[in-house]
Structures are given as C-alpha cells and as structure tokens.
Amino acid sequence: MKPVLVISERDNVATALVGLEPGRLIAGAGWRVTTVEPVPPGHKVAIRSIASGEPVVKYGSPIGTATADILPGSHVHTHNVSSTRGRGDLAGLHPIGSAPGARLAEPPDDKVVLDAVVNASLDRAGDRHE
Amino acid sequence: MSEAERAGFWGFLRPDGRAGARNHLLVVPTVVCASVVCERIAAVVPNAVALPHQAGCGQLGPDMHTTHETLAAYCEHPNVGAVLVVALGCEQVIGQRLLERARQAGKPAEMLSIQSEGGTLRTIARGTHLAAQFASRLAAEPRSWCDVSHLVLSLKCGGSDYTSGLASNPVLGRVADRLVALGGSTVLGEVAEIMGAEHLLAARASRPEAAAQLIRIVDRVEAEAMALGLDIRGTQPSPGNIRGGLTTIEEKSLGATHKGGERSALEDVVPYAGRIERPGLTVMDTPGLDVESVTGMVGGGAQVVVFTTGLGTPTGNPVAPVIKITANARTARLMSDNLDLDVSGVVDDSETLDAAADRLFAQVLDVASGTLTAAEVLGHREFAIYRRNPTI
C-alpha cells in the first residue's frame, strides 16, 4: 500500500494511509519531503510550505486557512488549520459567502475534483521511494 | 441487450406509479402519546413496522408542518403496502388527514383513536386484529419486475473518516451516476456537510433556480450557526471525525459530496421529506444528524439508502433498507455485524473503484428485490423527525 495519497495536483497536503514516523521520505509528482513529526493514519502531512494565513488545499479546493507557518513534512490538523465556515465565534471576520472557493464566482475546476480518485491512483510515485 | 434493458429489480408496483422495495404494514402514531401502542401492535404482526416518534403536539407552525408532512410521506411511501394510523384523539396532527393521504396513494388504510377505543388495551386488541388482516393480505402480494428508473437512492455518509472521502464516497458516487444515467434518481441531504463544496454542486445544476436554491439553504445553515455566536467546529466535524483525520467542515464536505457522483446534474432542491419528483440528483434540506437525515430522505420517496461509514454505525430505517459500506479495513472487521459491503480494497489498491462500484450496484438491486440488509436483520429502525423550534 502506498504510504500517502495526493488527490489533486493543486493540493498542498497529502493524506497518510499508514502512520508516518519522523524522518520518513515521501514523494510524489513534483514534490519530495521528509516528515518532521509523527502523522497518524488518515491525517494530513504538508507537501509544500504553507504560510500562516494561506489556504490549505485538498481535493483541489480550500479546506481552511493555516493559522501558523507550516513546514513541509509537518502534521496538518486542527492545531495549525482553521475552518472559515460557520464561524459564529468570529462573526464579521468571515461573512457568509466570503469563504475562498465557496461560490460560483470561482470557476469550479471539475476535472480536479471529479478525477480525484483517478488522480489518486495515478499518484503512485510515493511507492518508488519506499 | 443494453444495460438499460437489463437493469431492474423485483419490486411492488404501486397505484401511484412508484415501486416499492418492501411491502411493510406501517403502524403510525399521530403523536408521541400513541407511540407505545403502535410499537406493541407492530411487535406481534409479521412485517409490520411502527413509526414511534416524539412529536405531533405542542409544536409551532413550521415544525408542526414538518411533522405532519413527514408522517404523511411515510403513509404514502412505496415500501409501505398498508397503513394503520393510531391517534390519541386530542393532538395537533390530524389522523384523518394521514388516513386520507394513505388512501389517496392507493393503500388499504384504517385508523383508531385511543380515546375513542377506550384505552391502551382495547386499542392494542382492535389494532392487532386490523393489522393481522392487513398483514395476511400483504403476504399474498407478489413482486413484479420494475425498471431501475423507478429507483430513488438515498446517498448518506456518517461516522466519516479519511477513507470515506477517498474511497467509499467515490464508489457510491459512481453507483449514483450509473443509476441517474439509467433514468433513476438520487438524493443527497445534510446541508451542513455541503458547506465548502456547494460551488461544485451548484456548477452542475441543470437549472439556475436549483443552483440558487442550493446556495440559499447552505447560507441559511451557516447563518444559523453564526447567529448563535458559536463555532460550528464543535460539531462539524464531530470529535470522531477529527480523530479520524478530518480537520474542517470544508474538508468533510468536499469528501462527502463525492457521494453525489461526478456527472449527474443537480436537478432539484426539496424541503425536508419533500417528494423527489425529478429524475437525476436532488438535494434535500436535511440536518447532518444521521437519523433525522435518513428519515427525511426516505420520506422523500427513497426506497433504498446507501450509507458509507469510516468508523461504523448501526443506523437503519423503519421502511427502507439501509446498505452499509466501509473502506476502512479495521472497521470492516470490528463492526462486521453492522456492515454489508467492504470496499477497503480501494484504499490498499487491491480493488479498483469501478470494480467496487459494480459490486455495490448489484447489491443495491438485490436489496431492492428483497435481500435483507444488516440493519434490517438486526432490527435497526431508527426514526427521528427534524425539528428546529422548542416544544410549547
């Protein structure tokens, strides 16, 4: 089984399919990182640098905003990513309809999402670095 | 022979043109006060199901309407062959109207009222007699071949983890697209779990009205969370989702909407338990809570539910079979009692998405033809009507 899965080429995170120990080299099409901390199975690992405030992208769409600078190889989860939707606790900061990629104004990249799993199964480069 | 000529199931053709996957006798309480009586009647009659619920009185306008329409939708449901309505006698839901809706749909139906019959025991006695007569009638009715275009498939996920978005939802999405291509219908609920992916579904709308309605209901759910001054992250994703690796509602939604397929156009947006009338993909305005969501989508006319899960969940429904599918190998082992299909091979590369979708599609047709699901065998018949307002 491949250790990680990247769904869209626009993604800046990969999903770990097995638990990753620190120091593990993982790679895919156009990226290659060494994990800097443990990543549990099913959790995400950064495959590029993500600056605080930048969108975290999975399935080719934003899944939230980085709340800290995230180094490649880092565990990406609730400690360093924040949702921008339904945040009544931050009323006014993220007005409804303002979320990145949330509206028709942003042309949907059908191919990226629709082919998610096709791309996923093509993204086998990680296996070759076992 | 083309796939369209072959695909179908052995079902019960109804006078209203719909087709049932089951032929249940429905014993329906108008109000919570009649729920126990209904359960006792259903317990002694084969193939009878009760619809115990907590509503029916003390409800404000919109909630009262939802309760009434949901109960009426079950009285008309294609998986229901006959209906026994049990009223208390002083409640808000009007039993006579449920009786009329069942009869208008062409179903044999009767009604009792606990206050008129003279209490629990007399109502159970008379109700059981009526139910037994209905049941022997229903048992004699044969199934007939129904084209697959009669099928309305409810698309559901719950107890999601990373395998849901990566494998089981895309497998279900392929089945959904195939059914729609053959003229069938699919329904997706859980509006909170569309939040963050609504742009993708809206872009697939066949009509601008459907896109606008979708955006409107997603905005409303988001506004409701905002109005409480709360962070939706307390519940979406759930604590279990977060342990499983899902970080935000956007991530959960993007994985969840794969259930709706990739090609099917969004044809319609309907209210909770509202009738699904257009072939193709419909979005129903349901909450994310599993049982309320499944209750609503079945009310809309879905005869079969496919429920993807990562962590495992037992949820069933009183009238519709619920097929459980997981792509988490550990869950498939640990909760085999509750699961119908293991597609974990998609995650470990031992099965392709298309091969898994072939198996699921065949299972949907088998179940529509009478094969029992794990939830049915175990007697899981959860039912809960969506409510927004306090009881008065």
Interface residues (C-beta under 8 A of the other chain):
Chain A: M1 K2 L5 I7 T15 A16 L17 P40 P41 G42 H43 K44 V56 K58 Y59 S61 P62 I63 G64 V76 H77 T78 V81 S82 S83 T84 R85 G86 R87 G88 D89 L90 A91 I96 G97 A99 G101 A102 R103 L104 E106 P108 D110 V113 L114 A116 V117 V118 A120 S121
Chain B: D161 Y162 T163 G165 L166 A167 P170 A192 M195 G196 A197 E198 H199 L200 A202 A203 A211 I215 D219 V221 E222 A223 A225 M226 A227 L228 G229 L230 D231 I232 R233 Q236 I242 G244 G245 T247 T248 I249 E250 E251 L254 G255 H258 E262 R263 V346 V347 D348 D349 T352 L353
